[in-house]
Amino acid sequence: MQQRSRGARLRRFMENPLVTGAPHIRFYAGAPLVTSNGMRLGSLCVIDKEPRHLDAEQLMVLANFAEVVVREIEKDIARVGFKARF
């Protein structure tokens, strides 16, 4: 799980067009989307124009939402009978 504030002040993000221009991101939190067989799909992200900090409960909610997203993706894959090659 990642949480970032002060995006415009952190060297890594200083030149990012989403920080320097619209939508002017100042906060990012992300939870990884990882399937039951370990495949990394990406992340479920929350962004804001205002600096923020998520507490432990909010981070847990984000992680739980990420798990729900993965379960729904896996259900859709199973429903259509798709067998991914991982």
KEBA-10704 format. One record per residue: chain; residue number from 1; x, y, z of N, C-alpha, C, CB in turn; residue in three letters. Coordinates in steps of 0.02 Angstrom, whole numbers, always signed. Glycine has a CB too. Layout:
# residues N
> cadena/num/n_px/n_py/n_pz/ca_px/ca_py/ca_pz/c_px/c_py/c_pz/cb_px/cb_py/cb_pz/residuo
> A/NUM/X/Y/Z/X/Y/Z/X/Y/Z/X/Y/Z/ALA .
...
# end
This chain:
# residues 86
> cadena/num/n_px/n_py/n_pz/ca_px/ca_py/ca_pz/c_px/c_py/c_pz/cb_px/cb_py/cb_pz/residuo
> A/1/+42/-58/+0/+0/+0/+0/+44/+62/+0/-48/+0/+60/MET .
> A/2/+27/+110/-41/+66/+171/-45/+22/+231/-28/+97/+180/-115/GLN .
> A/3/+52/+280/+2/+18/+342/+17/+69/+398/+7/-12/+343/+90/GLN .
> A/4/+51/+446/-33/+98/+500/-47/+63/+568/-41/+128/+493/-118/ARG .
> A/5/+94/+613/-5/+71/+683/-2/+129/+726/-24/+47/+703/+70/SER .
> A/6/+118/+789/-31/+169/+837/-50/+199/+820/-118/+224/+840/+2/ARG .
> A/7/+157/+793/-163/+182/+770/-228/+222/+822/-266/+126/+749/-270/GLY .
> A/8/+202/+885/-263/+238/+936/-300/+307/+949/-271/+198/+1001/-302/ALA .
> A/9/+316/+932/-207/+380/+946/-175/+428/+886/-178/+369/+965/-103/ARG .
> A/10/+403/+828/-194/+447/+769/-198/+479/+766/-267/+407/+704/-183/LEU .
> A/11/+544/+759/-268/+581/+759/-330/+553/+710/-381/+655/+743/-317/ARG .
> A/12/+534/+651/-358/+509/+600/-403/+448/+623/-442/+493/+537/-364/ARG .
> A/13/+409/+667/-413/+346/+688/-444/+346/+759/-471/+290/+680/-395/PHE .
> A/14/+400/+795/-461/+402/+866/-478/+387/+880/-552/+470/+894/-462/MET .
> A/15/+407/+835/-596/+397/+847/-667/+336/+810/-695/+458/+825/-705/GLU .
> A/16/+300/+773/-653/+243/+736/-677/+189/+785/-700/+215/+689/-621/ASN .
> A/17/+164/+777/-762/+114/+824/-787/+49/+823/-748/+100/+807/-859/PRO .
> A/18/+34/+770/-712/-26/+768/-671/-17/+807/-606/-46/+696/-656/LEU .
> A/19/+45/+823/-589/+61/+864/-531/+69/+937/-552/+125/+839/-495/VAL .
> A/20/+105/+947/-608/+119/+1016/-630/+59/+1048/-665/+179/+1016/-676/THR .
> A/21/+15/+1006/-692/-44/+1031/-727/-106/+996/-701/-38/+1021/-803/GLY .
> A/22/-161/+1006/-736/-225/+975/-717/-216/+899/-715/-282/+995/-765/ALA .
> A/23/-239/+867/-663/-282/+890/-609/-245/+916/-548/-327/+835/-588/PRO .
> A/24/-181/+930/-553/-141/+959/-498/-142/+914/-435/-166/+1029/-479/HIS .
> A/25/-122/+852/-444/-123/+803/-390/-76/+823/-334/-105/+732/-417/ILE .
> A/26/-101/+820/-273/-61/+833/-214/-63/+775/-165/-86/+896/-179/ARG .
> A/27/-106/+726/-181/-111/+667/-138/-124/+606/-181/-167/+675/-85/PHE .
> A/28/-91/+551/-163/-101/+486/-197/-98/+431/-145/-48/+475/-253/TYR .
> A/29/-145/+385/-148/-142/+323/-109/-162/+267/-155/-188/+326/-44/ALA .
> A/30/-126/+212/-153/-142/+156/-197/-134/+90/-163/-99/+158/-258/GLY .
> A/31/-177/+44/-181/-174/-25/-156/-164/-71/-216/-239/-44/-115/ALA .
> A/32/-118/-118/-212/-105/-162/-269/-163/-209/-283/-42/-203/-256/PRO .
> A/33/-174/-222/-348/-224/-271/-370/-186/-333/-391/-269/-242/-429/LEU .
> A/34/-188/-384/-349/-150/-446/-361/-199/-504/-360/-94/-455/-307/VAL .
> A/35/-198/-544/-414/-244/-601/-419/-223/-656/-371/-245/-628/-491/THR .
> A/36/-268/-705/-363/-255/-760/-317/-195/-802/-338/-317/-805/-313/SER .
> A/37/-176/-798/-402/-116/-835/-424/-54/-790/-428/-129/-867/-493/ASN .
> A/38/-60/-729/-400/-2/-686/-394/+10/-637/-451/+57/-727/-386/GLY .
> A/39/-33/-636/-501/-24/-590/-556/-42/-519/-534/-66/-611/-618/MET .
> A/40/+2/-472/-547/-10/-402/-530/-46/-368/-587/+57/-365/-513/ARG .
> A/41/-105/-343/-572/-146/-310/-624/-135/-235/-626/-218/-325/-612/LEU .
> A/42/-117/-206/-571/-110/-133/-567/-125/-112/-496/-156/-97/-617/GLY .
> A/43/-158/-55/-489/-176/-32/-422/-242/+5/-423/-121/+13/-393/SER .
> A/44/-274/+4/-365/-334/+45/-354/-309/+108/-320/-388/+6/-310/LEU .
> A/45/-321/+165/-351/-292/+228/-327/-344/+278/-306/-248/+258/-381/CYS .
> A/46/-323/+320/-259/-362/+377/-237/-316/+438/-245/-389/+370/-162/VAL .
> A/47/-340/+490/-279/-300/+550/-287/-342/+610/-264/-277/+559/-361/ILE .
> A/48/-307/+665/-249/-342/+726/-229/-298/+786/-246/-360/+725/-154/ASP .
> A/49/-330/+843/-253/-294/+906/-265/-267/+935/-200/-341/+956/-298/LYS .
> A/50/-291/+910/-144/-270/+934/-78/-225/+883/-45/-331/+949/-33/GLU .
> A/51/-174/+904/-9/-133/+857/+30/-177/+823/+83/-73/+894/+64/PRO .
> A/52/-168/+760/+91/-208/+721/+139/-164/+669/+172/-268/+687/+105/ARG .
> A/53/-192/+637/+223/-160/+580/+254/-215/+532/+274/-117/+602/+317/HIS .
> A/54/-209/+469/+254/-257/+419/+273/-234/+385/+337/-267/+366/+216/LEU .
> A/55/-282/+375/+383/-264/+339/+444/-267/+264/+430/-313/+359/+502/ASP .
> A/56/-250/+225/+480/-245/+152/+472/-312/+122/+449/-224/+119/+537/ALA .
> A/57/-367/+146/+476/-432/+120/+456/-448/+135/+383/-487/+149/+501/GLU .
> A/58/-433/+196/+361/-444/+214/+292/-400/+174/+244/-432/+288/+282/GLN .
> A/59/-338/+162/+263/-294/+120/+222/-320/+49/+218/-223/+120/+251/LEU .
> A/60/-349/+23/+273/-378/-44/+273/-438/-46/+226/-398/-65/+344/MET .
> A/61/-479/+6/+227/-537/+8/+182/-514/+8/+109/-580/+71/+196/VAL .
> A/62/-463/+46/+93/-436/+47/+25/-411/-23/+5/-379/+98/+18/LEU .
> A/63/-375/-56/+50/-351/-124/+37/-409/-172/+27/-306/-148/+95/ALA .
> A/64/-461/-165/+67/-520/-208/+60/-555/-197/-7/-570/-196/+118/ASN .
> A/65/-561/-134/-27/-590/-119/-93/-548/-151/-149/-595/-42/-104/PHE .
> A/66/-483/-148/-142/-439/-179/-193/-452/-254/-197/-365/-166/-176/ALA .
> A/67/-461/-287/-140/-476/-358/-139/-543/-372/-173/-477/-385/-67/GLU .
> A/68/-592/-329/-161/-658/-338/-194/-651/-331/-269/-709/-286/-167/VAL .
> A/69/-613/-282/-292/-602/-272/-364/-571/-335/-395/-556/-211/-376/VAL .
> A/70/-521/-363/-363/-488/-423/-389/-538/-481/-390/-427/-442/-346/VAL .
> A/71/-577/-490/-337/-626/-544/-336/-676/-537/-393/-664/-545/-268/ARG .
> A/72/-699/-476/-405/-747/-464/-460/-715/-479/-528/-773/-392/-458/GLU .
> A/73/-654/-459/-538/-619/-474/-601/-612/-549/-609/-549/-440/-602/ILE .
> A/74/-592/-584/-556/-584/-656/-561/-651/-691/-573/-552/-683/-497/GLU .
> A/75/-705/-665/-543/-772/-694/-556/-791/-685/-629/-825/-662/-511/LYS .
> A/76/-777/-626/-657/-794/-613/-727/-754/-660/-772/-780/-540/-745/ASP .
> A/77/-691/-669/-757/-650/-714/-797/-677/-785/-794/-576/-712/-772/ILE .
> A/78/-695/-808/-734/-722/-875/-726/-790/-882/-762/-730/-893/-651/ALA .
> A/79/-830/-829/-760/-896/-831/-790/-893/-840/-865/-934/-767/-774/ARG .
> A/80/-846/-808/-897/-841/-813/-970/-798/-872/-992/-812/-749/-999/VAL .
> A/81/-771/-908/-943/-732/-967/-959/-663/-953/-986/-768/-1008/-1009/GLY .
> A/82/-638/-893/-974/-572/-874/-998/-518/-905/-953/-565/-797/-1000/PHE .
> A/83/-470/-937/-984/-413/-965/-946/-351/-926/-966/-403/-1041/-961/LYS .
> A/84/-330/-882/-921/-271/-841/-935/-208/-883/-929/-268/-781/-887/ALA .
> A/85/-159/-867/-967/-94/-900/-963/-47/-857/-922/-65/-913/-1034/ARG .
> A/86/-35/-878/-861/+9/-840/-817/+71/-880/-802/-27/-822/-753/PHE .
# end
